[in-house]
Amino acid sequence: MKQALPMHGRMVHPAGGEPNFQPYSADGARAINSISRTELNRFLLDTAEATPGVELRFAERVTGVDAEAGAVLIEDADPVPASVILAGDGAFSAVRRSLRLDHDDTDFLEHAYKELTVPPRDGGFALDPDALHIWPRGTSMMIALPNLDRSFTCTLFWPRGDLAALRTPGEITAYFAEHYPDIAGLMPGLVDDYERNPVGSLVTVRCEPWVRRGAGATVALLGDAAHAIVPFFGQGANCAFEDCIEIDRCLDETGGDWARALALYQERRKVNTDAIAEMALDNFVEMRDRVSSRVYRAKQAAQHALERRLAGRYVSRYELVSFSTMPYARIPARIRRQNLVLGGAVLGAAADRGPGRAHRPAGAALAGRRAGRRRPPTRSATAPPAPRGRTAGSR
């Protein structure tokens, strides 16, 4: 967390309008965290290297596994023997491909991404560092996240055809001047970044089983290798950390039996990663389109008012995903229950105002309906021990 910068809300830059700040939590106190992926990787490598029994090996390409022989296969090198293999080799996992799973779908969005940079300005941040900045443009968007060196990393999420359409320096500068006028002048390296930085894919991986047991080894996928998601809820890296926490918990529960522990890990985690994959896709639509509308802002203000009035009884989806340890799979049902109760309370309040009935405010009716309900637990046996925080995605 010393390498992270808190962001307490979104700064939305609508086309043709003034920027507006939208806090993430009802009290404005909670924040998601922007952290450099490079710094996060460095920290994890340093921690692994300092852990007894860990050996780091570089400049070797894993091409797959042989669960029957109990080996990790290395390009142009001898296989590495292993009886337990945990494969965290990313969305395009070579290990996953080598397992020939019963179900292995890789879904690509028509959109892709490209990174740009806003450098420091006069030694300080060129934009408000307490916000995740969003330029929603309907079918596309750009975001910007602060870095410790006072720069911002901007990411374009555009249809691939739009990214390919800008071919010359003049086209690039003209397009940004028209569509992102409040930031175009803050990116002196815009043309170089646009021309040189690669185009990345946005992918969702759904596969099963995550665990294969052979005569020589038990193999399990984790992180993006098992369940890559698009980055629009900022939960991809957090999901991988939760996988590790769950594996550790399952090992404790099974007395260190890896085969049983990994089977239990898949059973508990699969439903949760499927749930956040769907929510992340939906949040893309929200970020690129809905956040700039007055209707969305009014709805968000109403949700925050309910959260303040009915603390713990009414909680927004964003709050549950980002600031609680409630398993992802339980969140949609929780939201549906809340909405049913809210709708019933509003209808009840309307009936109270009918002929011959005493007038009663809708808020009092809602509070009365909810007061008799127990607050749902925010933690289960499969929830991690610490709240999720933003790592490397975007929200």
Secondary structure in CASP SS format (residue, H / E / C, confidence):
PFRMAT SS
TARGET T0000
AUTHOR 0000-0000-0000
METHOD secondary structure of the structure
MODEL  1
M C 1.00
K C 1.00
Q C 1.00
A E 1.00
L E 1.00
P E 1.00
M E 1.00
H C 1.00
G E 1.00
R E 1.00
M E 1.00
V E 1.00
H C 1.00
P C 1.00
A C 1.00
G C 1.00
G C 1.00
E C 1.00
P C 1.00
N E 1.00
F E 1.00
Q E 1.00
P E 1.00
Y C 1.00
S C 1.00
A C 1.00
D C 1.00
G C 1.00
A C 1.00
R C 1.00
A C 1.00
I E 1.00
N E 1.00
S E 1.00
I E 1.00
S C 1.00
R H 1.00
T H 1.00
E H 1.00
L H 1.00
N H 1.00
R H 1.00
F H 1.00
L H 1.00
L H 1.00
D H 1.00
T H 1.00
A H 1.00
E H 1.00
A C 1.00
T C 1.00
P C 1.00
G C 1.00
V C 1.00
E C 1.00
L C 1.00
R C 1.00
F C 1.00
A C 1.00
E C 1.00
R C 1.00
V E 1.00
T E 1.00
G E 1.00
V E 1.00
D E 1.00
A C 1.00
E C 1.00
A C 1.00
G C 1.00
A E 1.00
V E 1.00
L E 1.00
I E 1.00
E C 1.00
D C 1.00
A C 1.00
D C 1.00
P C 1.00
V E 1.00
P E 1.00
A C 1.00
S C 1.00
V E 1.00
I E 1.00
L E 1.00
A E 1.00
G C 1.00
D C 1.00
G C 1.00
A C 1.00
F C 1.00
S C 1.00
A H 1.00
V H 1.00
R H 1.00
R H 1.00
S H 1.00
L H 1.00
R C 1.00
L C 1.00
D C 1.00
H E 1.00
D E 1.00
D E 1.00
T E 1.00
D E 1.00
F E 1.00
L E 1.00
E E 1.00
H E 1.00
A E 1.00
Y E 1.00
K E 1.00
E E 1.00
L E 1.00
T E 1.00
V E 1.00
P C 1.00
P C 1.00
R E 1.00
D C 1.00
G C 1.00
G E 1.00
F C 1.00
A C 1.00
L C 1.00
D C 1.00
P C 1.00
D C 1.00
A E 1.00
L E 1.00
H E 1.00
I E 1.00
W E 1.00
P E 1.00
R C 1.00
G C 1.00
T C 1.00
S C 1.00
M E 1.00
M E 1.00
I E 1.00
A E 1.00
L E 1.00
P E 1.00
N C 1.00
L C 1.00
D C 1.00
R C 1.00
S C 1.00
F E 1.00
T E 1.00
C E 1.00
T E 1.00
L E 1.00
F E 1.00
W E 1.00
P E 1.00
R H 1.00
G H 1.00
D H 1.00
L H 1.00
A H 1.00
A H 1.00
L C 1.00
R C 1.00
T C 1.00
P H 1.00
G H 1.00
E H 1.00
I H 1.00
T H 1.00
A H 1.00
Y H 1.00
F H 1.00
A H 1.00
E H 1.00
H H 1.00
Y C 1.00
P H 1.00
D H 1.00
I H 1.00
A H 1.00
G C 1.00
L C 1.00
M C 1.00
P C 1.00
G C 1.00
L H 1.00
V H 1.00
D H 1.00
D H 1.00
Y H 1.00
E H 1.00
R H 1.00
N C 1.00
P C 1.00
V C 1.00
G E 1.00
S E 1.00
L E 1.00
V E 1.00
T E 1.00
V E 1.00
R E 1.00
C E 1.00
E E 1.00
P C 1.00
W C 1.00
V E 1.00
R E 1.00
R E 1.00
G C 1.00
A C 1.00
G C 1.00
A C 1.00
T E 1.00
V E 1.00
A E 1.00
L E 1.00
L C 1.00
G C 1.00
D H 1.00
A H 1.00
A H 1.00
H H 1.00
A C 1.00
I C 1.00
V C 1.00
P C 1.00
F C 1.00
F C 1.00
G C 1.00
Q C 1.00
G H 1.00
A H 1.00
N H 1.00
C H 1.00
A H 1.00
F H 1.00
E H 1.00
D H 1.00
C H 1.00
I H 1.00
E H 1.00
I H 1.00
D H 1.00
R H 1.00
C H 1.00
L H 1.00
D H 1.00
E H 1.00
T C 1.00
G C 1.00
G C 1.00
D C 1.00
W H 1.00
A H 1.00
R H 1.00
A H 1.00
L H 1.00
A H 1.00
L H 1.00
Y H 1.00
Q H 1.00
E H 1.00
R H 1.00
R H 1.00
K H 1.00
V H 1.00
N H 1.00
T H 1.00
D H 1.00
A H 1.00
I H 1.00
A H 1.00
E H 1.00
M H 1.00
A H 1.00
L H 1.00
D H 1.00
N H 1.00
F H 1.00
V H 1.00
E H 1.00
M H 1.00
R H 1.00
D C 1.00
R H 1.00
V H 1.00
S H 1.00
S C 1.00
R H 1.00
V H 1.00
Y H 1.00
R H 1.00
A H 1.00
K H 1.00
Q H 1.00
A H 1.00
A H 1.00
Q H 1.00
H H 1.00
A H 1.00
L H 1.00
E H 1.00
R H 1.00
R H 1.00
L C 1.00
A C 1.00
G C 1.00
R C 1.00
Y C 1.00
V C 1.00
S C 1.00
R H 1.00
Y H 1.00
E H 1.00
L H 1.00
V H 1.00
S H 1.00
F H 1.00
S C 1.00
T C 1.00
M C 1.00
P C 1.00
Y H 1.00
A H 1.00
R H 1.00
I H 1.00
P H 1.00
A H 1.00
R H 1.00
I H 1.00
R H 1.00
R H 1.00
Q H 1.00
N H 1.00
L H 1.00
V H 1.00
L H 1.00
G H 1.00
G H 1.00
A H 1.00
V H 1.00
L H 1.00
G H 1.00
A H 1.00
A H 1.00
A H 1.00
D H 1.00
R C 1.00
G C 1.00
P C 1.00
G C 1.00
R C 1.00
A C 1.00
H C 1.00
R C 1.00
P C 1.00
A H 1.00
G H 1.00
A H 1.00
A H 1.00
L H 1.00
A H 1.00
G H 1.00
R H 1.00
R H 1.00
A H 1.00
G C 1.00
R C 1.00
R C 1.00
R C 1.00
P C 1.00
P C 1.00
T C 1.00
R C 1.00
S C 1.00
A C 1.00
T C 1.00
A C 1.00
P C 1.00
P C 1.00
A C 1.00
P C 1.00
R C 1.00
G C 1.00
R C 1.00
T C 1.00
A C 1.00
G C 1.00
S C 1.00
R C 1.00
END
